[in-house]
Amino acid sequence: MNVELHPWADRARGIMVGAAVGDAMGWPYERRDRTRSLPSLSQASGRFFPWQRLAGSRFRPLPEDIGPGEYSDDTQMLIAVARARLTAGNDWLSWLKRVEWPFLLDYERGAGASVKRACRAWEKQGTAWGKRADDQEKYFNTGANGAAMRIAPHVIAHHESSFGVLATDVVQDATTTHGHPRALLGALVHAYALWVSLRQPAPLAYGWLIEATLDGLKDWREPVWQSLDRSWLDAATQVFPGGYGRVWDETVQEVEELLGSARATVDDGALSAPSVFLKSHGLTWTRTRGSGTLCAVAAIYLAARSAARPERGIVIPARQDGADTDTLASMTGSLLGAGLGQDWLGSYGRTVQDGSLLAALAEKLLHPITKPLPPPSRDEADQARTNFRQALNTVERGDSILLPDRRQARAVAQDTVTSGTWNAERTQLVTEDGQNIFLIRNTRRTEMEPFTNNHSAPSRPHAHLQGAYMPVADIDRVTDALAAMGLTATRHGSNWVSYDNLVIRQLQRRELTPSLPEAQLRLAIDDTAAAWERIQTLRFEGALQRDGSAFWARIDPHLIVAVNNAEPPTP
């Protein structure tokens, strides 16, 4: 290919803006249990729309208004990686760990637990994998897609390099937050798919990207992790006694099989619905939908079959019930942008939050840095964050403020978000290069009227039971069993499901102890015979007992369900 005629800038802009568009399209549908004010699908067609999410914690949810086209933590991290490369040049990794990740904690919009845990570790300890065994186990068991979603800036920066050079940067970036091979290989596979798409002349053939990624197996499977820091390698050996390499090779095999399944599904053409592929491969299951390798392959699959209709390629994952919608749509959008440029994004590309900044970052990443800034020392970075947080307490609308990443920003809006007796301050900053940053802070309970002692007995408080939590060892198995008995979950989160006021929560590994008490759930079913037949198909060997029309089933080591006939309705 004639390099001079290659539309590098258009493809690079397509990657960055396409990722943000997918993120903004999918974010409203990611956590439907924490989302409000969504329009109908017909009303939302062809445009971004305002909506409301519940920010804050589970116990202190705060309603936050989200404007049309605003993006989540996926694009925030994408910009952070680009900024690290453009600011510090070859020292981008130090800048990322000392500046960007600790600062992300102040303004992230929906970052996952593993990413936030790693950011806190870089802020306090100087390493994400830590020294304690339990910290290392958490880190190395993190195989989610938080690494893959953000590696596009490395691809653009290495658009004319070999994939081996790019792979080194991708793995160094990924290991700042994730340790499991599923996360690292997810990032590598996504990077490879972006890299080959960026270099492929248009038009892209139907299904081409899957074949190209399979052909590149010898490149993306390389154990680049072997060149990582000695402390990382030692910690990995402690967590994986059988060897990190063994788990790596097993995960490579998983990815190869997934790509083979994607190829077979694409070969079926119109006979195969994308939603069927996503559901059958775990992209809508609570425990697997955020897998780095699954999301990387799913994005390749969606992009490979959507080159002729790219808009549909991101609408499908953005609306897929149960999926990690924002990340999957973002990764798909970046792949389509790599192969097609940015024109197909249309009004979405023109109205997505910070679209001009994303396009400018993409163009700058194509060219080497001439005067990079040296990364600050840990003490200097700590002081910069302290100064920023102190200044934020007194900033007023129109004031300027220096960010920890050394950019100047201006406060353009301030308001209060309130929920019940809780409220918090919300500040919107716009940086000198055009990034909008939203910060929710100083969450506190509203002052209540002081109690006056008038020597009379205090009035009796009025309360009602909101619900109960029930811990289990295998939440997917439990929900399958309850569904077989006719009980449908009303809401779900990353590690829990609710049935009206009953919330069933997945226990973490450290919580699984023999002393944990078991619970019993009593169900009244109008057709116990049918429920008995259905529950038997799930093969709870030795855990089912029947007494006439009633029966009980141990569907989890910590949960028994007792079933009786429903009482007939009162005439």
Stockholm file with secondary structure:
# STOCKHOLM 1.0

chainA/1-571         MNVELHPWADRARGIMVGAAVGDAMGWPYERRDRTRSLPSLSQASGRFFPWQRLAGSRFRPLPEDIGPGEYSDDTQMLIAVARARLTAGNDWLSWLKRVEWPFLLDYERGAGASVKRACRAWEKQGTAWGKRADDQEKYFNTGANGAAMRIAPHVIAHHESSFGVLATDVVQDATTTHGHPRALLGALVHAYALWVSLRQPAPLAYGWLIEATLDGLKDWREPVWQSLDRSWLDAATQVFPGGYGRVWDETVQEVEELLGSARATVDDGALSAPSVFLKSHGLTWTRTRGSGTLCAVAAIYLAARSAARPERGIVIPARQDGADTDTLASMTGSLLGAGLGQDWLGSYGRTVQDGSLLAALAEKLLHPITKPLPPPSRDEADQARTNFRQALNTVERGDSILLPDRRQARAVAQDTVTSGTWNAERTQLVTEDGQNIFLIRNTRRTEMEPFTNNHSAPSRPHAHLQGAYMPVADIDRVTDALAAMGLTATRHGSNWVSYDNLVIRQLQRRELTPSLPEAQLRLAIDDTAAAWERIQTLRFEGALQRDGSAFWARIDPHLIVAVNNAEPPTP
#=GR chainA/1-571 SS CCGGGSCHHHHHHHHHHHHHHHHHHHHHHHCGGGEECCCCHHHHTTSCCCEEEEEECSSSEEEEEECTTCCCHHHHHHHHHHHHHHHHGGGHHHHIIIIIHHHHHHHCSSCCHHHHHHHHHHHHTSCSSCSSHHHHHHHHTCCBTTTGGGCHHHHHHTTTSCHHHHHHHHHHHHTTTCCSHHHHHHHHHHHHHHHHHHHSCSSCCTTHHHHHHHHTHHHHTSCGGGGSCHHHHHHHHHHCTTCHHHHHHHHHHHHHHHHHHHHHHHHTGGGSCHHHHHHHTTTTSTTTTTBHHHHHHHHHHHHHTCTTSHHHHHHHHHHCTTSCHHHHHHHHHHHHHHHHCSGGGHHHHHHSTTHHHHHHHHHHHTSCCSSCCCCCCHHHHHHHHHHHHHHHTTCCTTCEEECTTSCEEEEEEEEEEEETTEEEEEEEEEETTSCEEEEEEEEEECCCCCCCCCSSCCCCCCCCCCCEEEEESCHHHHHHHHHHTTCCCSEECSSEEEETTEEEEECCGGGCCTTSCCEEEEEEESCHHHHHHHHHTTCCTTCEEEETTEEEEEEETTEEEEEEECCCCCC
#=GC SS_cons         CCGGGSCHHHHHHHHHHHHHHHHHHHHHHHCGGGEECCCCHHHHTTSCCCEEEEEECSSSEEEEEECTTCCCHHHHHHHHHHHHHHHHGGGHHHHIIIIIHHHHHHHCSSCCHHHHHHHHHHHHTSCSSCSSHHHHHHHHTCCBTTTGGGCHHHHHHTTTSCHHHHHHHHHHHHTTTCCSHHHHHHHHHHHHHHHHHHHSCSSCCTTHHHHHHHHTHHHHTSCGGGGSCHHHHHHHHHHCTTCHHHHHHHHHHHHHHHHHHHHHHHHTGGGSCHHHHHHHTTTTSTTTTTBHHHHHHHHHHHHHTCTTSHHHHHHHHHHCTTSCHHHHHHHHHHHHHHHHCSGGGHHHHHHSTTHHHHHHHHHHHTSCCSSCCCCCCHHHHHHHHHHHHHHHTTCCTTCEEECTTSCEEEEEEEEEEEETTEEEEEEEEEETTSCEEEEEEEEEECCCCCCCCCSSCCCCCCCCCCCEEEEESCHHHHHHHHHHTTCCCSEECSSEEEETTEEEEECCGGGCCTTSCCEEEEEEESCHHHHHHHHHTTCCTTCEEEETTEEEEEEETTEEEEEEECCCCCC
//
